[in-house]
């Protein structure tokens, strides 16, 4: 699931450990803080899932400028 453009211009990206392909991206600020209250229920669940799998199935997140 890819989140829509972040108002701040940044997204927090989680990639698949096996091949490095992006799995999830969530709007965040420049420091990588995600406002969970602004996410839909599905996005919030995906965010928590991606965080729980860091180092197991997903990489540690990276802050990137949104396109």
Backbone torsions as a table, in degrees:
resi	resn	phi	psi	omega
1	UNK	NA	128.5	175.5
2	UNK	-109.0	128.2	179.7
3	UNK	-76.5	159.9	177.2
4	UNK	-71.3	172.8	-178.2
5	UNK	-53.8	135.0	176.6
6	UNK	-80.2	136.6	178.3
7	UNK	-57.1	-32.1	-179.4
8	UNK	-79.8	-11.2	179.8
9	UNK	88.8	14.4	-179.9
10	UNK	-128.4	152.1	173.5
11	UNK	-133.6	148.2	175.5
12	UNK	-98.2	117.8	-173.0
13	UNK	-109.5	135.0	173.0
14	UNK	-114.4	129.7	-179.2
15	UNK	-113.6	159.9	177.8
16	UNK	-72.9	133.7	-179.6
17	UNK	-62.9	-40.0	-174.6
18	UNK	-60.3	-48.2	-172.9
19	UNK	-126.8	-1.9	177.8
20	UNK	79.1	2.1	177.7
21	UNK	-69.1	140.4	-179.9
22	UNK	-67.6	129.4	177.4
23	UNK	-101.8	-43.9	-174.9
24	UNK	-137.2	147.3	173.2
25	UNK	-144.0	131.5	-176.6
26	UNK	-128.4	139.8	177.7
27	UNK	-60.0	138.2	-179.5
28	UNK	-151.3	176.1	173.4
29	UNK	-91.5	-178.0	-175.9
30	UNK	-63.1	-20.1	179.9
31	UNK	-94.0	-2.1	178.7
32	UNK	91.2	11.3	178.5
33	UNK	-79.9	123.4	179.5
34	UNK	-98.9	130.4	175.5
35	UNK	-84.7	94.0	-175.6
36	UNK	-62.7	-27.8	179.7
37	UNK	-67.6	-22.9	-179.0
38	UNK	-88.9	-8.8	-179.6
39	UNK	-82.5	150.7	172.7
40	UNK	-68.4	166.8	179.8
41	UNK	-59.6	-43.2	179.6
42	UNK	-63.7	-45.5	179.2
43	UNK	-63.5	-40.5	178.9
44	UNK	-62.3	-43.7	177.7
45	UNK	-63.2	-41.6	177.9
46	UNK	-64.9	-38.6	178.2
47	UNK	-62.8	-47.4	179.4
48	UNK	-64.9	-37.3	177.4
49	UNK	-63.7	-48.1	-179.7
50	UNK	-61.0	-41.2	178.8
51	UNK	-64.3	-39.1	-178.8
52	UNK	-67.2	-26.4	-176.7
53	UNK	-98.0	7.0	179.9
54	UNK	-58.1	128.4	-179.7
55	UNK	84.6	-14.4	177.9
56	UNK	-102.8	-52.5	178.7
57	UNK	-126.1	-21.3	178.9
58	UNK	-121.6	156.9	175.7
59	UNK	-74.4	167.6	168.7
60	UNK	-64.8	144.7	-174.5
61	UNK	-69.6	154.5	176.7
62	UNK	-126.8	139.6	175.8
63	UNK	-86.9	128.1	179.2
64	UNK	-131.8	152.9	173.1
65	UNK	-70.9	137.0	176.8
66	UNK	-76.0	151.0	-176.7
67	UNK	-74.2	NA	NA
